[in-house]
Amino acid sequence: MPGLTAPSNYADEPPRHPALKINSKEPFNAEPHRSALVSSYITPVDFFYKRNHGPIPKVEDLSRYTVSISGLVNRPIQLSMADIWALPKYNVTATLQCAGNRRTAMSKVRKVRGVGWDISALGNATWGGAKLSDVLELVGIPKLSSVTSLGGKHVEFVSVDKCKEEKGGPYTASIPLKQAADPDADVLLAYEMNGEVLNRDHGYPLRVIVPGVIGARSVKWLDNIKITEEECQGFFTQKDYKMFPPTVDWDNINWLTRRPQMDFPVQSAICTLEDVDVIKEGKARIAGYALSGGGRGIERVDVSADGGKTWVEARRYQKDNVPYVSDGPQSDKWAWVLFEATLNIPANAEIVAKAVDSAANVQPENVEDIWNLRGILNTSWHRIKIQNSSHVERSKL
């Protein structure tokens, strides 16, 4: 499109922080070390996970960049960045999480397909931009609409980037119109991240942010928006990011039997230790993150040092000097919650964390029960195997 182009190769990729763990070089997919995640409530841009499906688009001339809105609407339009900047600006603190977060652990049960991710394929940022509900009013769609006068029920986002899964075509995704047109859903056309202009990796100059939903629906490098009768028919909506039971494999899969995944389930992970680690017996601080989709808060995080036989409730927090209350008016409902607890670590401990959200949803105990061929939504209890330093030292003698 004029002003924003998608390269056909990886010769002009943006710079990245050297501390990132690279899971795929081309296309570039990387995550921070797990310990970096809990160092701050807001994830620095450099340490926000990078999830890409092709070469990173590049702005050639911002003044020529426009986003078109068309389809089942009465008055299609094209919007420049100046038009979008002129709309009321909102800041929304929201956590984006890749559906494949913790895939590597699931792959140890049985092989899965997809980029391997540890526990850091997520990040929490304050996104700035225009509400999609305000933008849709410009084409005659009132707030809180679920269908347009011409029968539109879905809002499809089309990117500029080129994906091999789409045979060189663009990345696409959609959400229901009733979500897009709801001001309280806080869906944004975002142009800022943590108070700064978006960088190339995160969708410059304009991207979609769909809070509480898997990251695959928050389309970057926005080209156009289409109002459609049916949900998006692209690869990443119809033949990916769907949740199948453990009995389904590649020889018996039927993609039509499952709906595209939207909200992510309740999740938590321990960030201060590796999955197999060495610490001394005695007291130790355990910290990590917890979150749930759909705007549901975190009611409780339980941690255990004996594999789940006994539990300690962790302290939950978000912003400094503001007590966290699940679904409270001063809490960020779209954002993760950080947690910490002090545990007495016995010999050969198994440290476990599990979260409960405000709807009383709890993480499943075993990854085997939720294994699926694409390795998405691994929300099983996060387990840490501990070897005590004294035992390790004796074994070296």
Secondary structure, DSSP 8 states (H G I E B T S, - for coil): -TTEE--SSSTT-----TTSEEEETTTTEEE--HHHHTT-SS--GGGS-B--SSS--EES-GGG-EEEEEES-SS-EEEEHHHHHTS-EEEEEEEEE-TTTTHHHHHTTS---S----S-SEEEEEEEEEEHHHHHHTTT--TT-SS-TT---EEEEEEEEEEGGGTTEEEEEEEEHHHHT-GGG--EEEEEETTEE--GGGTTT-EEE-TTB-GGGS-SSEEEEEEESS---SHHHHSSS----TT--TTT--GGGS----B---EEEE-SS-SEEEE-SEEEEEEEEEE-STT--EEEEEEESBTTSS-EE-EEE-STTSB--TT-TTS-TTS-EEEEEEEEE-TT-EEEEEEEETT--B--S-GGGG--TT-----S-EEEEEEEHHHHHHHT-
